[in-house]
Amino acid sequence: MRRLGVLTSGGDAPGMNAAIRAVVRTACSMKLEVLGIERGYQGLVEGQFRPMDVRSVSSINHLGGTVLRTARCDAFLTEEGRASAAANLQRAEIDGLVVIGGDGTYRGAVAMIQEHGLAIIGVPGTIDNDIPGTFATIGFDTAVNTALDCIDRVRDTSEAHEKVAIVEVMGRRAGFIALASGLAGGAEAVLVPERPVDWEALAQSVCAWQARGKKSCIIVVAEGAASAEEVAAAIETRTGVRSRVTILGYIQRGGRPTARDRILATRFGYHAVRLLQEGRSGLMVGLGNADEITPTPLSRILEDKKGIDEELLDVLGVTAS
Ligand code: F6P
């Protein structure tokens, strides 16, 4: 291998820059050339490449977002789009690719490998943490801590005014952020997309919390389970209790990555380049349960589903009393 490409795709996640830096610097240490591909697969289809060296990734470790920018690319969903991406890669003499993103990114990578025989290694980067084959994804820890900081603030004012508060966090298809931030923030309830919402039970819980003299109640809801407005309306209709709604939105996707995310991203980037250099392809680097880096076939990651730890919901229910 002589030249590799690196891109970030899908939703950005804090720590992606640390992964880009690690990819570039590890490759440079092996005397490989690196081209950064702008706007994910969009830049691959349109041939937006730029040379990167050790200096071009200076002072980016602490930055949220991604210096390569990112996009959700419709053209790449088509065979024609992928064919023009492959032609651009061939023209630029790129023989290996590191793709940093979530499952949509891997779906594109697997298609590219099957149709054009490219060497590709995936790095899990999404705040949602919904990627099988890895205990954690880049950005999850930062997103959880940002959400937690907001929940703590909401708690202060809700306690002062003795109010019910609904905090909506991200997670269209996964409840990892809601569960982790809710558990850490001592939320009274967490609603996740993985479990259908039992509105009657929730309303009864609100009444029970108030009867037990709770001064504040916080319900954390993942956007994929319901909207905060829906939750507030459902509670008010059933109990007459009015609540305050806070929607965190992009606040939790941006911002300075935590130390944990920077370290994880750096390790992932380093190992991704090493795997390419060893002639491996079609793998994602992941974090094992014993904190080790493990490669898993991308095809298996696309078949599996990472479930939330249901026990944590029970722990939360018991400790929120
Ligand atoms: O990055 C992951 C995520 O934040 C999901 O939780 C959410 O479903 C999605 O991205 C929303 O992203 P956008 O609004 O940019 O489409």
Residues whose N, C-alpha, C, O or C-beta is under 5 A from the ligand:
A	BS01	F6P	G11 D12 I127 D128 M170 G171 R172
